[in-house]
Amino acid sequence: MNNDKQIDSILKIIPDDYRKYITGLEIKTSVEGPQMLIFDLSRDQRMKFKRLAPLLEDGKSISFYVKHNSKFHHIGGEAYVFDKINNYNYNISPYSPIKTPKQSTFYRTIKNSSPKGTTRNAIIINTHNGLIPMHLSKLYNRLYCVDVADIYSAEAKMNLKLNKINNCLLFSSHISKWLREFEGYKYTPPGRKHKIGLIVCDAAMLTEESCSTILNIEPETIILFSENEETVNKMSKVFEAKEKHEKTYESFVEGFHIRKIKRKEHAEL
């Protein structure tokens, strides 16, 4: 059953006095099948919907949330849906970036596009709730992982802990601010070369200013990703405009555009 048909079948069994408040329904499905239902509501009716949750439990739908004014409220079932993604443990939550189980291919592509450099470090901007550092943790000595809000850093911490990964430093910060701090040796010993082998960036979180700071940090490889191709193209041009950088790889995987850029002295790696 495709997602639209499943949503229709769920909405059909919901009484009218509940359905009138529902403006949308999102289903987050794990690889194994258990799923989370998230109801978008026009009014805050979380207490009313708590009475509805037991009626929807069917062995497949095991976690229930409502969303109102951009806030999520747990109304029944499990708080998380346990999942396995490329053999890593992962808890699906309302904040999860996972839209389809096939998205695992995107994370494998990021990993396969990343040069190995266990004596060097990496920076990840937008961790996807820990999924990206999860896949890169064995390739690098230390990973600096930056998210824009505390909730995403907390989710990343939980998921990394599930996999006993402990070489990741987690930060919640404005991206341009954090990059300036890193460039100024706030998080590394002053006076030494940063030894950044890789920076993986959500292109939508970058500005021309932050791109300039990244160039000053001098990573050997930059991997940009976004669901919007124009965003990747725009940020890529900022890097490629510098004579020392060139595009070496691009792909479109499960809704994400990926662009790999390397310093020319490392382009053969």
C-alpha positions, 0 to 999 in steps of 0.5 A: 500500500502506498503512502497516500492510500494508507493515509486515506485508510487511516483517516476513514476510521477516524470519527468526524468529531476528530477528523475536523481538526486534522489538517494533515497526517504524516507517516514515518515508517521503519525498515521493519514496518512499525510506524509513527503517525503524526497528526497536524491539527488546526487547534490544540486538541492533544487531550482529545486525541489521546483518547483516539490513539488506542483505537489506531494501535494495530501492531504496525502503528505503534507511536502517535503524535499531534503537531500544532503550531510547529510543536509535537506532543506525544499522545500514545504508544511508544515515544520512538520507533526503533529502526535499523539503517545500514546496520546502525541502530536508530530511533525514529522521532517526529524530528527525524529526517527519514521520509522513506526507508530507501533513504538509507541509500543516501547515507551510504552514498555520503559514506562512499563519497568520503575519503578515508582519513582516520588520522584527520578530523571531519566537520558535519553541518546538519547531522540528520539526527546523528545519521551522517556522523554514524556512517562516518565515525570509523573513517575519521579520528574526530567528528565535529557535528553541528546542528542549528537547534538543541533538539537536533543535537539531543536526537543526534546524541541519543542515536550515537549513544545507541551505537556506542559511538564516542568520537563525535563532538556535538554542537548546537549553534548558528552555523556561520558563528560556529565556523568562525569560532572553529577557524579561530581555534576555539575548539582546537589547539591554537597555532596548529593546522586544523587537519580537516579531511572532510566537511559535509554540509547541508548547502541550505545552511550555508551563506557566502560568508560561511563558505569563505570561512570553510575555505580558510579552514582548508578542508581537503574535501567538501561534500554538499547536499540538499533536496534543492539542486539550485542551492547546491549549485549556488554554494558549489560555485562559491567553492569552485570559483577558487582556483584550488577547488574543483568538482569531482563527483555529483549525484541525485540519491533518494531526493538529495542532490550531492556534490563533492568538491576537492582541493586540486592537490587532493583531486585524485583521492 
